[in-house]
């Protein structure tokens, strides 16, 4: 703006798009590498391995479903 002497209207909206892309790409990369932040409180309180596996399976299903939804939306 100061170099060209022109006002860029709507620049904030374009920055938000880039910010969301970087956030979700970083989140998907961390999830792929298994280094994402998670609150694994349930695994400390539950000693039943079948229930723990079921909750893990549900969590993975939700993650894949949301990934497909976001991919479709972005495409």
Backbone as ProteinMPNN parsed JSONL, in Angstrom:
{"seq_chain_A": "XXXXXXXXXXXXXXXXXXXXXXXXXXXXXXXXXXXXXXXXXXXXXXXXXXXXXXXXXXXXXXXXXXXXXXXXXXX", "coords_chain_A": {"N_chain_A": [[0.82, -1.176, 0.0], [1.902, 1.244, 0.79], [4.144, 1.455, -0.789], [3.292, 1.301, -3.475], [1.383, 3.244, -3.443], [-1.338, 2.857, -3.556], [-4.577, 1.93, -2.464], [-5.498, -1.163, -1.175], [-8.391, -2.629, -1.189], [-10.158, -5.069, 0.628], [-8.054, -6.718, 1.243], [-7.694, -7.934, 3.709], [-9.539, -10.025, 3.701], [-8.455, -11.725, 1.778], [-6.099, -12.455, 3.059], [-7.109, -13.995, 5.136], [-7.987, -16.3, 3.819], [-5.553, -17.46, 2.962], [-4.421, -17.874, 5.478], [-6.155, -19.788, 6.632], [-5.703, -21.923, 4.857], [-2.955, -22.49, 5.361], [-3.153, -23.232, 8.047], [-4.802, -25.57, 7.996], [-3.338, -27.22, 6.275], [-1.012, -27.545, 7.785], [-2.163, -28.829, 10.015], [-3.09, -31.205, 8.846], [-0.677, -32.329, 7.987], [0.643, -32.702, 10.44], [-1.108, -34.528, 11.578], [-0.781, -36.639, 9.81], [1.873, -37.35, 10.316], [1.567, -38.121, 12.902], [1.986, -36.448, 15.048], [0.294, -34.615, 16.119], [-1.488, -32.467, 18.373], [-3.264, -33.82, 21.004], [-5.93, -34.54, 23.249], [-5.754, -36.93, 25.283], [-7.397, -37.952, 27.444], [-9.341, -39.812, 27.927], [-8.186, -42.336, 27.54], [-6.702, -42.722, 29.834], [-8.548, -43.122, 31.855], [-10.119, -45.251, 31.057], [-10.005, -48.693, 31.126], [-10.736, -50.813, 29.616], [-9.875, -52.558, 26.813], [-11.298, -53.013, 24.448], [-13.293, -51.066, 24.409], [-11.656, -48.814, 24.331], [-10.453, -49.172, 21.838], [-12.73, -48.978, 20.233], [-13.501, -46.309, 20.634], [-11.26, -45.069, 19.585], [-11.482, -45.916, 16.932], [-13.877, -44.64, 16.226], [-13.046, -41.995, 16.469], [-11.098, -41.863, 14.446], [-12.748, -42.327, 12.242], [-14.366, -40.019, 12.268], [-12.377, -38.124, 11.784], [-11.505, -38.846, 9.175], [-13.908, -38.493, 7.786], [-14.367, -35.708, 8.084], [-12.095, -34.804, 6.79], [-12.567, -35.631, 4.161], [-14.859, -34.125, 3.657], [-13.828, -31.46, 3.882], [-11.934, -31.541, 1.854], [-13.546, -31.909, -0.393], [-15.011, -29.538, -0.221], [-12.968, -27.632, -0.565], [-12.085, -28.278, -3.094]], "CA_chain_A": [[0.0, 0.0, 0.0], [2.721, 2.452, 0.898], [5.11, 1.478, -1.881], [2.596, 1.599, -4.729], [0.512, 4.404, -3.272], [-2.703, 2.451, -3.893], [-5.263, 1.252, -1.381], [-6.001, -2.487, -1.528], [-9.597, -2.965, -0.437], [-10.409, -6.5, 0.679], [-6.822, -7.47, 1.48], [-7.861, -8.741, 4.91], [-10.255, -11.252, 3.345], [-7.512, -12.6, 1.088], [-5.174, -12.979, 4.054], [-7.805, -15.034, 5.9], [-7.975, -17.52, 3.003], [-4.207, -18.025, 3.084], [-4.22, -18.318, 6.851], [-6.868, -21.057, 6.804], [-4.988, -22.95, 4.096], [-1.748, -22.869, 6.086], [-3.553, -23.911, 9.275], [-5.288, -26.917, 7.713], [-2.232, -28.002, 5.728], [-0.188, -27.906, 8.937], [-2.875, -29.811, 10.827], [-3.111, -32.496, 8.158], [0.684, -32.859, 8.012], [0.903, -33.185, 11.798], [-1.906, -35.735, 11.753], [-0.134, -37.688, 9.014], [3.086, -37.764, 11.013], [1.214, -38.592, 14.24], [2.541, -35.531, 16.035], [-0.673, -33.583, 16.416], [-1.835, -32.316, 19.78], [-4.532, -34.461, 21.317], [-6.246, -34.643, 24.671], [-6.02, -38.348, 25.499], [-7.826, -38.143, 28.823], [-10.176, -41.007, 27.985], [-7.365, -43.545, 27.634], [-6.226, -42.873, 31.203], [-9.635, -43.558, 32.72], [-10.739, -46.47, 30.538], [-9.076, -49.821, 31.102], [-11.269, -51.818, 28.708], [-9.221, -52.349, 25.517], [-12.285, -53.002, 23.365], [-13.909, -49.728, 24.426], [-10.636, -47.867, 23.871], [-10.326, -49.367, 20.394], [-13.957, -48.452, 19.617], [-13.429, -44.845, 20.667], [-10.219, -44.708, 18.618], [-12.061, -46.133, 15.609], [-14.83, -43.539, 16.01], [-12.256, -40.777, 16.269], [-10.512, -41.924, 13.1], [-13.84, -42.179, 11.285], [-14.729, -38.602, 12.241], [-11.277, -37.419, 11.139], [-11.552, -39.106, 7.737], [-15.119, -37.858, 7.255], [-14.143, -34.27, 7.989], [-11.078, -34.578, 5.759], [-13.244, -35.755, 2.869], [-15.738, -32.957, 3.52], [-13.015, -30.27, 3.616], [-11.332, -31.688, 0.521], [-14.607, -31.642, -1.37], [-15.319, -28.106, -0.149], [-11.847, -26.881, -1.127], [-11.99, -28.574, -4.517]], "C_chain_A": [[0.875, 1.254, 0.0], [3.713, 2.562, -0.254], [4.44, 1.9, -3.18], [1.702, 2.83, -4.646], [-0.947, 4.123, -3.61], [-3.289, 1.728, -2.692], [-5.818, -0.08, -1.877], [-7.198, -2.809, -0.647], [-9.828, -4.463, -0.497], [-9.173, -7.336, 0.921], [-6.95, -8.368, 2.703], [-8.565, -10.055, 4.607], [-9.34, -12.228, 2.615], [-6.501, -13.207, 2.057], [-5.81, -14.092, 4.877], [-7.807, -16.348, 5.129], [-6.615, -18.198, 3.105], [-3.924, -18.571, 4.479], [-4.915, -19.648, 7.1], [-6.175, -22.19, 6.057], [-3.752, -23.418, 4.857], [-2.09, -23.636, 7.364], [-3.953, -25.355, 8.993], [-4.221, -27.786, 7.07], [-1.296, -28.429, 6.861], [-0.849, -28.951, 9.812], [-2.895, -31.18, 10.155], [-1.724, -33.124, 8.133], [1.023, -33.421, 9.393], [0.107, -34.456, 12.082], [-1.296, -36.899, 10.993], [1.108, -38.232, 9.715], [2.798, -38.295, 12.421], [1.731, -37.703, 15.346], [1.579, -34.39, 16.367], [-0.998, -33.569, 17.915], [-3.186, -32.971, 20.005], [-4.703, -34.534, 22.828], [-6.684, -36.081, 24.94], [-6.388, -38.621, 26.952], [-8.592, -39.45, 28.954], [-9.343, -42.269, 28.177], [-6.805, -43.765, 29.043], [-7.301, -43.447, 32.118], [-10.269, -44.875, 32.29], [-9.706, -47.584, 30.469], [-9.539, -50.935, 30.169], [-10.673, -51.611, 27.316], [-10.202, -52.307, 24.346], [-12.956, -51.629, 23.274], [-12.919, -48.675, 23.939], [-10.446, -47.956, 22.363], [-11.541, -48.789, 19.667], [-13.94, -46.931, 19.564], [-12.37, -44.354, 19.676], [-10.732, -44.86, 17.19], [-13.058, -45.034, 15.259], [-14.098, -42.233, 15.736], [-11.632, -40.742, 14.878], [-11.577, -41.774, 12.022], [-14.259, -40.719, 11.151], [-13.641, -37.8, 11.527], [-11.3, -37.606, 9.631], [-12.768, -38.443, 7.106], [-14.94, -36.358, 7.086], [-13.088, -33.946, 6.933], [-11.684, -34.663, 4.365], [-14.135, -34.548, 2.63], [-14.939, -31.693, 3.169], [-12.349, -30.339, 2.252], [-12.338, -31.394, -0.562], [-14.934, -30.141, -1.407], [-14.215, -27.269, -0.801], [-11.752, -27.085, -2.639], [-13.017, -27.779, -5.261]], "O_chain_A": [[0.596, 2.211, -0.722], [4.078, 3.67, -0.647], [4.955, 2.754, -3.902], [1.311, 3.389, -5.67], [-1.705, 5.043, -3.917], [-2.586, 1.002, -1.988], [-6.526, -0.124, -2.883], [-7.039, -3.214, 0.504], [-9.706, -5.067, -1.563], [-9.235, -8.56, 0.815], [-6.372, -9.455, 2.731], [-8.23, -11.088, 5.188], [-9.443, -13.438, 2.818], [-6.094, -14.356, 1.887], [-5.125, -15.034, 5.275], [-7.645, -17.41, 5.731], [-6.549, -19.409, 3.317], [-3.27, -19.602, 4.635], [-4.333, -20.544, 7.712], [-6.074, -23.302, 6.576], [-3.526, -24.622, 4.984], [-1.392, -24.585, 7.722], [-3.492, -26.268, 9.678], [-4.204, -28.994, 7.303], [-0.838, -29.571, 6.88], [-0.183, -29.862, 10.303], [-2.734, -32.202, 10.823], [-1.608, -34.344, 8.246], [1.621, -34.492, 9.5], [0.601, -35.36, 12.756], [-1.296, -38.029, 11.483], [1.357, -39.438, 9.703], [3.686, -38.857, 13.063], [1.9, -38.16, 16.476], [1.996, -33.332, 16.838], [-0.794, -34.56, 18.616], [-4.142, -32.704, 19.277], [-3.729, -34.583, 23.578], [-7.868, -36.4, 24.83], [-5.748, -39.439, 27.612], [-8.501, -40.123, 29.981], [-9.754, -43.175, 28.901], [-6.469, -44.895, 29.399], [-6.99, -44.181, 33.056], [-10.899, -45.545, 33.108], [-8.661, -47.438, 29.835], [-8.808, -51.901, 29.953], [-10.938, -50.585, 26.691], [-9.947, -51.626, 23.353], [-13.157, -51.101, 22.18], [-13.296, -47.75, 23.219], [-10.295, -46.937, 21.69], [-11.399, -48.181, 18.606], [-14.324, -46.337, 18.557], [-12.566, -43.341, 19.005], [-10.446, -44.022, 16.334], [-13.083, -44.552, 14.127], [-14.497, -41.46, 14.865], [-11.642, -39.706, 14.213], [-11.324, -41.152, 10.99], [-14.482, -40.236, 10.041], [-13.947, -36.896, 10.75], [-11.133, -36.642, 8.884], [-12.673, -37.891, 6.009], [-15.32, -35.798, 6.057], [-13.182, -32.922, 6.256], [-11.355, -33.862, 3.49], [-14.165, -34.006, 1.526], [-15.323, -30.944, 2.271], [-12.21, -29.323, 1.57], [-12.029, -30.711, -1.539], [-15.108, -29.556, -2.476], [-14.504, -26.304, -1.51], [-11.381, -26.169, -3.373], [-13.109, -27.881, -6.485]]}, "name": "protein", "num_of_chains": 1, "seq": "XXXXXXXXXXXXXXXXXXXXXXXXXXXXXXXXXXXXXXXXXXXXXXXXXXXXXXXXXXXXXXXXXXXXXXXXXXX"}
